[in-house]
Structure formats: structure tokens, C-alpha cells
């Protein structure tokens, strides 16, 4: 029986002994109760370490789910840095796990441990794979095409963090012009969408000129295209002056500078 226990321990350690070493180790003179107890103790501790880590990962994942929308985000966690002393804590003493930094690829967590009547805290770092449900191209979309509903589908996309520059809603895409060709399944960045000009070069535009609390309306002509909140060049035929104005609507700009 003792010899079988030692054999099992060696098997768990990937059986990397030569036959000569095994014959030596299995010598009846070396097998005693203390050796077997040490083997069993090591096996028990390894099993507890594994159970403690499983509980920590499960509690960390549940905390991320609680902080986000489960229909929008999902997570897969693995250990990156966990102190060996923490793994030796019985799973029953792990009370909670909370993130201490923004959720990213590598995220720090506090692990709270209840021992007797006190609670102590230890810090760990976990690798977090983040997936987000996002609109993607359901077919190849060519540069310059206007996007319609048939070209967009939803699927889980791996992202680096909760904050990114990816379009989150199909409605934000409909009717927009794509600036680069997209392949099937590719998510869409805001930078991939062409700007929507609400003022075009040659349009007659009213400029709001505010001076010392007095607002003056000046008729001007746009000298360039402009989207909302963009500063464009304007020209007034009445006073033969050029201005810079910030676009605030389809026919109005707010004075920024006289050129």
C-alpha cells in the first residue's frame, strides 16, 4: 500500500525519474510513515490551492458581471499574479473579491479574507479577456458605400477594455458612409465613418457675432464644408471680411475670429 502511494505521487510529478532512480526510491528501507504523510499532505495542499484559486476567479468574474450588463459584456479570467500565501488560505475564508482598477486586459483585485472575527485584504492581478456584443459587418462593405440594415449584424467581439472607439449601436451606422472597406465580422470604429457635413461650401450662412453683450447677425458665405461643432472659414460680401465660425446648426455659425 505504501509503495502504491509513492508511485501515485511520482506519477503526478510527470514520471520524470529514470528506472534506476525509481528502484532506488522504492527501496523498502526508505519507505516509512513520515514519507507517506508528507506525500499526502502535499497532495492535500495542492488540491486546496486549486480550490482556492477557483473560488477567487469565480467571485471576481461574478463581480465584473454585477458591474456591467451581461447582455453586453462577458469575461474569461485567469491568474496572472497570485501570492502563494493566498492560495494556502482555505476557500471557506475567501469572503469577496473586488476590482481596484479599471477593467482591462490586466486588472488588479482585492481579495478579502475572513479569519475569526477579523478581515484582511490581499491584492492579486488577473488576466481578463473581455468580449462585447457589437455591430459588425455581415458582408463585405466597400469604401464609399452607404450602410443599410442588411449589412450589419451583432456578435461577440474581443476588446481591450470597457472604453473603446467602436460603434455600439446599429442605429449609429444606418445611412452613414464607410471610409474603408470592411470584411465580414469586422467591428466598426467611429473613425471608419465619413463625417456628415451640415454646411457646404457656397451655402449662405448666418453668423452670430456677440460683442459686449450685443448680438449681431451677419450674412456670410461658407468657404468650406463643415460638420457640427467644426470651425470653418466664412466671407461677408457686405463688409468684405473673412471670419472663422463654429458650426452650430445647418444654417448658423458662431463667430470665433475675424481674419
C-alpha positions as protocol buffer text, in pm:
chain_id: "A"
residue {
  index: 1
  type: UNK
  ca { x: 0 y: 0 z: 0 }
}
residue {
  index: 2
  type: UNK
  ca { x: 280 y: 241 z: 93 }
}
residue {
  index: 3
  type: UNK
  ca { x: 462 y: 164 z: -229 }
}
residue {
  index: 4
  type: UNK
  ca { x: 146 y: 238 z: -435 }
}
residue {
  index: 5
  type: UNK
  ca { x: 105 y: 579 z: -269 }
}
residue {
  index: 6
  type: UNK
  ca { x: 462 y: 674 z: -355 }
}
residue {
  index: 7
  type: UNK
  ca { x: 410 y: 552 z: -711 }
}
residue {
  index: 8
  type: UNK
  ca { x: 100 y: 772 z: -742 }
}
residue {
  index: 9
  type: UNK
  ca { x: 289 y: 1077 z: -616 }
}
residue {
  index: 10
  type: UNK
  ca { x: 567 y: 1024 z: -866 }
}
residue {
  index: 11
  type: UNK
  ca { x: 312 y: 987 z: -1147 }
}
residue {
  index: 12
  type: UNK
  ca { x: 162 y: 1325 z: -1058 }
}
residue {
  index: 13
  type: UNK
  ca { x: 507 y: 1476 z: -1087 }
}
residue {
  index: 14
  type: UNK
  ca { x: 514 y: 1373 z: -1456 }
}
residue {
  index: 15
  type: UNK
  ca { x: 703 y: 1048 z: -1403 }
}
residue {
  index: 16
  type: UNK
  ca { x: 1041 y: 1210 z: -1483 }
}
residue {
  index: 17
  type: UNK
  ca { x: 1261 y: 964 z: -1292 }
}
residue {
  index: 18
  type: UNK
  ca { x: 1478 y: 701 z: -1458 }
}
residue {
  index: 19
  type: UNK
  ca { x: 1415 y: 334 z: -1382 }
}
residue {
  index: 20
  type: UNK
  ca { x: 1735 y: 326 z: -1177 }
}
residue {
  index: 21
  type: UNK
  ca { x: 1616 y: 622 z: -967 }
}
residue {
  index: 22
  type: UNK
  ca { x: 1273 y: 464 z: -918 }
}
residue {
  index: 23
  type: UNK
  ca { x: 1423 y: 137 z: -798 }
}
residue {
  index: 24
  type: UNK
  ca { x: 1629 y: 336 z: -551 }
}
residue {
  index: 25
  type: UNK
  ca { x: 1340 y: 547 z: -426 }
}
residue {
  index: 26
  type: UNK
  ca { x: 1115 y: 245 z: -383 }
}
residue {
  index: 27
  type: UNK
  ca { x: 1367 y: 71 z: -162 }
}
residue {
  index: 28
  type: UNK
  ca { x: 1172 y: -65 z: 140 }
}
residue {
  index: 29
  type: UNK
  ca { x: 1435 y: 86 z: 367 }
}
residue {
  index: 30
  type: UNK
  ca { x: 1334 y: 439 z: 255 }
}
residue {
  index: 31
  type: UNK
  ca { x: 954 y: 396 z: 271 }
}
residue {
  index: 32
  type: UNK
  ca { x: 818 y: 490 z: 613 }
}
residue {
  index: 33
  type: UNK
  ca { x: 512 y: 651 z: 763 }
}
residue {
  index: 34
  type: UNK
  ca { x: 664 y: 1001 z: 769 }
}
residue {
  index: 35
  type: UNK
  ca { x: 737 y: 988 z: 395 }
}
residue {
  index: 36
  type: UNK
  ca { x: 381 y: 884 z: 318 }
}
residue {
  index: 37
  type: UNK
  ca { x: 236 y: 1155 z: 542 }
}
residue {
  index: 38
  type: UNK
  ca { x: 446 y: 1417 z: 364 }
}
residue {
  index: 39
  type: UNK
  ca { x: 321 y: 1294 z: 26 }
}
residue {
  index: 40
  type: UNK
  ca { x: -43 y: 1300 z: 137 }
}
residue {
  index: 41
  type: UNK
  ca { x: -2 y: 1644 z: 294 }
}
residue {
  index: 42
  type: UNK
  ca { x: 145 y: 1778 z: -29 }
}
residue {
  index: 43
  type: UNK
  ca { x: -142 y: 1633 z: -234 }
}
residue {
  index: 44
  type: UNK
  ca { x: -399 y: 1780 z: 4 }
}
residue {
  index: 45
  type: UNK
  ca { x: -238 y: 2127 z: -9 }
}
residue {
  index: 46
  type: UNK
  ca { x: -219 y: 2121 z: -389 }
}
residue {
  index: 47
  type: UNK
  ca { x: -589 y: 2035 z: -406 }
}
residue {
  index: 48
  type: UNK
  ca { x: -676 y: 2316 z: -163 }
}
residue {
  index: 49
  type: UNK
  ca { x: -467 y: 2565 z: -364 }
}
residue {
  index: 50
  type: UNK
  ca { x: -661 y: 2472 z: -674 }
}
residue {
  index: 51
  type: UNK
  ca { x: -999 y: 2509 z: -498 }
}
residue {
  index: 52
  type: UNK
  ca { x: -900 y: 2847 z: -351 }
}
residue {
  index: 53
  type: UNK
  ca { x: -795 y: 2979 z: -691 }
}
residue {
  index: 54
  type: UNK
  ca { x: -1118 y: 2853 z: -849 }
}
residue {
  index: 55
  type: UNK
  ca { x: -1324 y: 3036 z: -587 }
}
residue {
  index: 56
  type: UNK
  ca { x: -1126 y: 3359 z: -632 }
}
residue {
  index: 57
  type: UNK
  ca { x: -1171 y: 3350 z: -1010 }
}
residue {
  index: 58
  type: UNK
  ca { x: -1543 y: 3271 z: -979 }
}
residue {
  index: 59
  type: UNK
  ca { x: -1603 y: 3556 z: -733 }
}
residue {
  index: 60
  type: UNK
  ca { x: -1401 y: 3801 z: -945 }
}
residue {
  index: 61
  type: UNK
  ca { x: -1597 y: 3707 z: -1256 }
}
residue {
  index: 62
  type: UNK
  ca { x: -1929 y: 3747 z: -1075 }
}
residue {
  index: 63
  type: UNK
  ca { x: -1822 y: 4091 z: -953 }
}
residue {
  index: 64
  type: UNK
  ca { x: -1743 y: 4201 z: -1311 }
}
residue {
  index: 65
  type: UNK
  ca { x: -2082 y: 4071 z: -1425 }
}
residue {
  index: 66
  type: UNK
  ca { x: -2252 y: 4266 z: -1144 }
}
residue {
  index: 67
  type: UNK
  ca { x: -2079 y: 4587 z: -1256 }
}
residue {
  index: 68
  type: UNK
  ca { x: -2170 y: 4554 z: -1625 }
}
residue {
  index: 69
  type: UNK
  ca { x: -2458 y: 4450 z: -1848 }
}
residue {
  index: 70
  type: UNK
  ca { x: -2436 y: 4071 z: -1904 }
}
residue {
  index: 71
  type: UNK
  ca { x: -2611 y: 4113 z: -2240 }
}
residue {
  index: 72
  type: UNK
  ca { x: -2332 y: 4349 z: -2350 }
}
residue {
  index: 73
  type: UNK
  ca { x: -2019 y: 4212 z: -2181 }
}
residue {
  index: 74
  type: UNK
  ca { x: -1879 y: 3873 z: -2089 }
}
residue {
  index: 75
  type: UNK
  ca { x: -1548 y: 3781 z: -1928 }
}
residue {
  index: 76
  type: UNK
  ca { x: -1297 y: 3496 z: -1905 }
}
residue {
  index: 77
  type: UNK
  ca { x: -1046 y: 3521 z: -1620 }
}
residue {
  index: 78
  type: UNK
  ca { x: -716 y: 3352 z: -1540 }
}
residue {
  index: 79
  type: UNK
  ca { x: -449 y: 3415 z: -1278 }
}
residue {
  index: 80
  type: UNK
  ca { x: -155 y: 3639 z: -1366 }
}
residue {
  index: 81
  type: UNK
  ca { x: -11 y: 3708 z: -1024 }
}
residue {
  index: 82
  type: UNK
  ca { x: -147 y: 3546 z: -705 }
}
residue {
  index: 83
  type: UNK
  ca { x: 66 y: 3521 z: -387 }
}
residue {
  index: 84
  type: UNK
  ca { x: 139 y: 3162 z: -280 }
}
residue {
  index: 85
  type: UNK
  ca { x: 34 y: 3252 z: 76 }
}
residue {
  index: 86
  type: UNK
  ca { x: -313 y: 3343 z: -50 }
}
residue {
  index: 87
  type: UNK
  ca { x: -356 y: 3007 z: -221 }
}
residue {
  index: 88
  type: UNK
  ca { x: -289 y: 2836 z: 112 }
}
residue {
  index: 89
  type: UNK
  ca { x: -598 y: 3006 z: 263 }
}
residue {
  index: 90
  type: UNK
  ca { x: -895 y: 2766 z: 282 }
}
residue {
  index: 91
  type: UNK
  ca { x: -1164 y: 2852 z: 23 }
}
residue {
  index: 92
  type: UNK
  ca { x: -1423 y: 2897 z: 301 }
}
residue {
  index: 93
  type: UNK
  ca { x: -1231 y: 3200 z: 430 }
}
residue {
  index: 94
  type: UNK
  ca { x: -1246 y: 3393 z: 99 }
}
residue {
  index: 95
  type: UNK
  ca { x: -1533 y: 3638 z: 155 }
}
residue {
  index: 96
  type: UNK
  ca { x: -1524 y: 3868 z: -151 }
}
residue {
  index: 97
  type: UNK
  ca { x: -1314 y: 3980 z: -449 }
}
residue {
  index: 98
  type: UNK
  ca { x: -1332 y: 4340 z: -580 }
}
residue {
  index: 99
  type: UNK
  ca { x: -1155 y: 4510 z: -875 }
}
residue {
  index: 100
  type: UNK
  ca { x: -940 y: 4807 z: -772 }
}
residue {
  index: 101
  type: UNK
  ca { x: -852 y: 4938 z: -1118 }
}
residue {
  index: 102
  type: UNK
  ca { x: -1036 y: 4997 z: -1445 }
}
residue {
  index: 103
  type: UNK
  ca { x: -1131 y: 4668 z: -1610 }
}
residue {
  index: 104
  type: UNK
  ca { x: -868 y: 4598 z: -1875 }
}
residue {
  index: 105
  type: UNK
  ca { x: -659 y: 4311 z: -2005 }
}
residue {
  index: 106
  type: UNK
  ca { x: -470 y: 4303 z: -1674 }
}
residue {
  index: 107
  type: UNK
  ca { x: -683 y: 4406 z: -1377 }
}
residue {
  index: 108
  type: UNK
  ca { x: -594 y: 4433 z: -1008 }
}
residue {
  index: 109
  type: UNK
  ca { x: -831 y: 4291 z: -747 }
}
residue {
  index: 110
  type: UNK
  ca { x: -852 y: 4297 z: -369 }
}
residue {
  index: 111
  type: UNK
  ca { x: -925 y: 3960 z: -208 }
}
residue {
  index: 112
  type: UNK
  ca { x: -1091 y: 3984 z: 134 }
}
residue {
  index: 113
  type: UNK
  ca { x: -1022 y: 3702 z: 381 }
}
residue {
  index: 114
  type: UNK
  ca { x: -1223 y: 3638 z: 697 }
}
residue {
  index: 115
  type: UNK
  ca { x: -1029 y: 3472 z: 978 }
}
residue {
  index: 116
  type: UNK
  ca { x: -1201 y: 3453 z: 1311 }
}
residue {
  index: 117
  type: UNK
  ca { x: -1356 y: 3791 z: 1382 }
}
residue {
  index: 118
  type: UNK
  ca { x: -1123 y: 3993 z: 1156 }
}
residue {
  index: 119
  type: UNK
  ca { x: -1094 y: 4058 z: 786 }
}
residue {
  index: 120
  type: UNK
  ca { x: -772 y: 4111 z: 598 }
}
residue {
  index: 121
  type: UNK
  ca { x: -702 y: 4201 z: 237 }
}
residue {
  index: 122
  type: UNK
  ca { x: -454 y: 4079 z: -23 }
}
residue {
  index: 123
  type: UNK
  ca { x: -400 y: 4208 z: -375 }
}
residue {
  index: 124
  type: UNK
  ca { x: -381 y: 3998 z: -692 }
}
residue {
  index: 125
  type: UNK
  ca { x: -369 y: 4060 z: -1065 }
}
residue {
  index: 126
  type: UNK
  ca { x: -581 y: 3864 z: -1310 }
}
residue {
  index: 127
  type: UNK
  ca { x: -578 y: 3838 z: -1688 }
}
residue {
  index: 128
  type: UNK
  ca { x: -921 y: 3941 z: -1815 }
}
residue {
  index: 129
  type: UNK
  ca { x: -1044 y: 3856 z: -2164 }
}
residue {
  index: 130
  type: UNK
  ca { x: -1328 y: 4098 z: -2239 }
}
residue {
  index: 131
  type: UNK
  ca { x: -1588 y: 4035 z: -2507 }
}
residue {
  index: 132
  type: UNK
  ca { x: -1853 y: 4288 z: -2607 }
}
residue {
  index: 133
  type: UNK
  ca { x: -2169 y: 4245 z: -2815 }
}
residue {
  index: 134
  type: UNK
  ca { x: -2117 y: 4487 z: -3104 }
}
residue {
  index: 135
  type: UNK
  ca { x: -2250 y: 4559 z: -3453 }
}
residue {
  index: 136
  type: UNK
  ca { x: -2024 y: 4409 z: -3721 }
}
residue {
  index: 137
  type: UNK
  ca { x: -2024 y: 4386 z: -4098 }
}
residue {
  index: 138
  type: UNK
  ca { x: -2245 y: 4094 z: -4204 }
}
residue {
  index: 139
  type: UNK
  ca { x: -2097 y: 4115 z: -4555 }
}
residue {
  index: 140
  type: UNK
  ca { x: -1811 y: 4290 z: -4730 }
}
residue {
  index: 141
  type: UNK
  ca { x: -1876 y: 4666 z: -4727 }
}
residue {
  index: 142
  type: UNK
  ca { x: -1684 y: 4865 z: -4987 }
}
residue {
  index: 143
  type: UNK
  ca { x: -1523 y: 5201 z: -4915 }
}
residue {
  index: 144
  type: UNK
  ca { x: -1770 y: 5480 z: -5003 }
}
residue {
  index: 145
  type: UNK
  ca { x: -2086 y: 5269 z: -4959 }
}
residue {
  index: 146
  type: UNK
  ca { x: -2384 y: 5393 z: -4761 }
}
residue {
  index: 147
  type: UNK
  ca { x: -2455 y: 5146 z: -4478 }
}
residue {
  index: 148
  type: UNK
  ca { x: -2801 y: 4986 z: -4454 }
}
residue {
  index: 149
  type: UNK
  ca { x: -2953 y: 4742 z: -4203 }
}
residue {
  index: 150
  type: UNK
  ca { x: -2888 y: 4433 z: -4419 }
}
residue {
  index: 151
  type: UNK
  ca { x: -2513 y: 4489 z: -4394 }
}
residue {
  index: 152
  type: UNK
  ca { x: -2500 y: 4489 z: -4013 }
}
residue {
  index: 153
  type: UNK
  ca { x: -2520 y: 4202 z: -3766 }
}
residue {
  index: 154
  type: UNK
  ca { x: -2435 y: 4161 z: -3395 }
}
residue {
  index: 155
  type: UNK
  ca { x: -2172 y: 3929 z: -3249 }
}
residue {
  index: 156
  type: UNK
  ca { x: -1928 y: 3898 z: -2957 }
}
residue {
  index: 157
  type: UNK
  ca { x: -1604 y: 4085 z: -3022 }
}
residue {
  index: 158
  type: UNK
  ca { x: -1286 y: 4070 z: -2812 }
}
residue {
  index: 159
  type: UNK
  ca { x: -1196 y: 4420 z: -2687 }
}
residue {
  index: 160
  type: UNK
  ca { x: -907 y: 4553 z: -2479 }
}
residue {
  index: 161
  type: UNK
  ca { x: -1122 y: 4738 z: -2226 }
}
residue {
  index: 162
  type: UNK
  ca { x: -1466 y: 4872 z: -2146 }
}
residue {
  index: 163
  type: UNK
  ca { x: -1390 y: 5205 z: -2312 }
}
residue {
  index: 164
  type: UNK
  ca { x: -1307 y: 5186 z: -2681 }
}
residue {
  index: 165
  type: UNK
  ca { x: -1370 y: 5367 z: -3007 }
}
residue {
  index: 166
  type: UNK
  ca { x: -1610 y: 5107 z: -3151 }
}
residue {
  index: 167
  type: UNK
  ca { x: -1965 y: 5184 z: -3262 }
}
residue {
  index: 168
  type: UNK
  ca { x: -2207 y: 5019 z: -3018 }
}
residue {
  index: 169
  type: UNK
  ca { x: -2544 y: 5051 z: -3195 }
}
residue {
  index: 170
  type: UNK
  ca { x: -2677 y: 4963 z: -3539 }
}
residue {
  index: 171
  type: UNK
  ca { x: -2873 y: 5291 z: -3539 }
}
residue {
  index: 172
  type: UNK
  ca { x: -2549 y: 5488 z: -3526 }
}
residue {
  index: 173
  type: UNK
  ca { x: -2445 y: 5328 z: -3857 }
}
residue {
  index: 174
  type: UNK
  ca { x: -2755 y: 5341 z: -4077 }
}
residue {
  index: 175
  type: UNK
  ca { x: -2719 y: 5592 z: -4359 }
}
residue {
  index: 176
  type: UNK
  ca { x: -2352 y: 5661 z: -4281 }
}
residue {
  index: 177
  type: UNK
  ca { x: -2080 y: 5638 z: -4545 }
}
residue {
  index: 178
  type: UNK
  ca { x: -1795 y: 5396 z: -4474 }
}
residue {
  index: 179
  type: UNK
  ca { x: -1442 y: 5531 z: -4522 }
}
residue {
  index: 180
  type: UNK
  ca { x: -1261 y: 5197 z: -4562 }
}
residue {
  index: 181
  type: UNK
  ca { x: -1354 y: 4852 z: -4686 }
}
residue {
  index: 182
  type: UNK
  ca { x: -1475 y: 4616 z: -4411 }
}
residue {
  index: 183
  type: UNK
  ca { x: -1464 y: 4236 z: -4414 }
}
residue {
  index: 184
  type: UNK
  ca { x: -1730 y: 4003 z: -4273 }
}
residue {
  index: 185
  type: UNK
  ca { x: -1740 y: 4004 z: -3893 }
}
residue {
  index: 186
  type: UNK
  ca { x: -1532 y: 4320 z: -3857 }
}
residue {
  index: 187
  type: UNK
  ca { x: -1644 y: 4572 z: -3591 }
}
residue {
  index: 188
  type: UNK
  ca { x: -1674 y: 4936 z: -3694 }
}
residue {
  index: 189
  type: UNK
  ca { x: -1484 y: 5226 z: -3542 }
}
residue {
  index: 190
  type: UNK
  ca { x: -1617 y: 5581 z: -3536 }
}
residue {
  index: 191
  type: UNK
  ca { x: -1306 y: 5671 z: -3738 }
}
residue {
  index: 192
  type: UNK
  ca { x: -1434 y: 5437 z: -4015 }
}
residue {
  index: 193
  type: UNK
  ca { x: -1738 y: 5660 z: -4074 }
}
residue {
  index: 194
  type: UNK
  ca { x: -1723 y: 5960 z: -4306 }
}
residue {
  index: 195
  type: UNK
  ca { x: -1813 y: 6293 z: -4149 }
}
residue {
  index: 196
  type: UNK
  ca { x: -2160 y: 6427 z: -4216 }
}
residue {
  index: 197
  type: UNK
  ca { x: -2138 y: 6785 z: -4338 }
}
residue {
  index: 198
  type: UNK
  ca { x: -2434 y: 7004 z: -4241 }
}
residue {
  index: 199
  type: UNK
  ca { x: -2291 y: 7313 z: -4412 }
}
residue {
  index: 200
  type: UNK
  ca { x: -2136 y: 7300 z: -4758 }
}
residue {
  index: 201
  type: UNK
  ca { x: -1904 y: 7544 z: -4934 }
}
residue {
  index: 202
  type: UNK
  ca { x: -2112 y: 7812 z: -5105 }
}
residue {
  index: 203
  type: UNK
  ca { x: -2406 y: 7793 z: -4860 }
}
residue {
  index: 204
  type: UNK
  ca { x: -2547 y: 8118 z: -4726 }
}
residue {
  index: 205
  type: UNK
  ca { x: -2489 y: 8112 z: -4351 }
}
residue {
  index: 206
  type: UNK
  ca { x: -2589 y: 8347 z: -4070 }
}
residue {
  index: 207
  type: UNK
  ca { x: -2304 y: 8424 z: -3831 }
}
residue {
  index: 208
  type: UNK
  ca { x: -2389 y: 8515 z: -3472 }
}
residue {
  index: 209
  type: UNK
  ca { x: -2147 y: 8786 z: -3363 }
}
residue {
  index: 210
  type: UNK
  ca { x: -2158 y: 8869 z: -2992 }
}
residue {
  index: 211
  type: UNK
  ca { x: -1971 y: 9176 z: -2878 }
}
residue {
  index: 212
  type: UNK
  ca { x: -2002 y: 9330 z: -2530 }
}
residue {
  index: 213
  type: UNK
  ca { x: -2333 y: 9155 z: -2474 }
}
residue {
  index: 214
  type: UNK
  ca { x: -2480 y: 9275 z: -2804 }
}
residue {
  index: 215
  type: UNK
  ca { x: -2556 y: 9006 z: -3063 }
}
residue {
  index: 216
  type: UNK
  ca { x: -2526 y: 9099 z: -3431 }
}
residue {
  index: 217
  type: UNK
  ca { x: -2640 y: 8876 z: -3718 }
}
residue {
  index: 218
  type: UNK
  ca { x: -2410 y: 8887 z: -4021 }
}
residue {
  index: 219
  type: UNK
  ca { x: -2492 y: 8718 z: -4352 }
}
residue {
  index: 220
  type: UNK
  ca { x: -2192 y: 8524 z: -4481 }
}
residue {
  index: 221
  type: UNK
  ca { x: -2100 y: 8261 z: -4736 }
}
residue {
  index: 222
  type: UNK
  ca { x: -1933 y: 7936 z: -4628 }
}
residue {
  index: 223
  type: UNK
  ca { x: -1597 y: 7888 z: -4797 }
}
residue {
  index: 224
  type: UNK
  ca { x: -1564 y: 7523 z: -4692 }
}
residue {
  index: 225
  type: UNK
  ca { x: -1770 y: 7224 z: -4582 }
}
residue {
  index: 226
  type: UNK
  ca { x: -1836 y: 7184 z: -4210 }
}
residue {
  index: 227
  type: UNK
  ca { x: -1982 y: 6930 z: -3969 }
}
residue {
  index: 228
  type: UNK
  ca { x: -2140 y: 7011 z: -3635 }
}
residue {
  index: 229
  type: UNK
  ca { x: -1904 y: 7195 z: -3395 }
}
residue {
  index: 230
  type: UNK
  ca { x: -1635 y: 7234 z: -3664 }
}
residue {
  index: 231
  type: UNK
  ca { x: -1469 y: 7571 z: -3723 }
}
residue {
  index: 232
  type: UNK
  ca { x: -1494 y: 7684 z: -4087 }
}
residue {
  index: 233
  type: UNK
  ca { x: -1397 y: 7988 z: -4295 }
}
residue {
  index: 234
  type: UNK
  ca { x: -1668 y: 8236 z: -4399 }
}
residue {
  index: 235
  type: UNK
  ca { x: -1680 y: 8552 z: -4612 }
}
residue {
  index: 236
  type: UNK
  ca { x: -1908 y: 8854 z: -4584 }
}
residue {
  index: 237
  type: UNK
  ca { x: -1978 y: 9035 z: -4911 }
}
residue {
  index: 238
  type: UNK
  ca { x: -2125 y: 9332 z: -4719 }
}
residue {
  index: 239
  type: UNK
  ca { x: -1806 y: 9427 z: -4536 }
}
residue {
  index: 240
  type: UNK
  ca { x: -1561 y: 9226 z: -4747 }
}
residue {
  index: 241
  type: UNK
  ca { x: -1422 y: 9045 z: -4444 }
}
residue {
  index: 242
  type: UNK
  ca { x: -1328 y: 8684 z: -4373 }
}
residue {
  index: 243
  type: UNK
  ca { x: -1420 y: 8512 z: -4048 }
}
residue {
  index: 244
  type: UNK
  ca { x: -1380 y: 8186 z: -3865 }
}
residue {
  index: 245
  type: UNK
  ca { x: -1707 y: 8050 z: -3729 }
}
residue {
  index: 246
  type: UNK
  ca { x: -1810 y: 7737 z: -3535 }
}
residue {
  index: 247
  type: UNK
  ca { x: -2095 y: 7537 z: -3690 }
}
residue {
  index: 248
  type: UNK
  ca { x: -2397 y: 7523 z: -3454 }
}
residue {
  index: 249
  type: UNK
  ca { x: -2676 y: 7427 z: -3699 }
}
residue {
  index: 250
  type: UNK
  ca { x: -2746 y: 7377 z: -4072 }
}
residue {
  index: 251
  type: UNK
  ca { x: -2756 y: 7749 z: -4143 }
}
residue {
  index: 252
  type: UNK
  ca { x: -2589 y: 7915 z: -3845 }
}
residue {
  index: 253
  type: UNK
  ca { x: -2237 y: 7956 z: -3712 }
}
residue {
  index: 254
  type: UNK
  ca { x: -2097 y: 8130 z: -3407 }
}
residue {
  index: 255
  type: UNK
  ca { x: -1819 y: 8386 z: -3458 }
}
residue {
  index: 256
  type: UNK
  ca { x: -1475 y: 8267 z: -3347 }
}
residue {
  index: 257
  type: UNK
  ca { x: -1228 y: 8504 z: -3510 }
}
residue {
  index: 258
  type: UNK
  ca { x: -1202 y: 8788 z: -3762 }
}
residue {
  index: 259
  type: UNK
  ca { x: -930 y: 8727 z: -4022 }
}
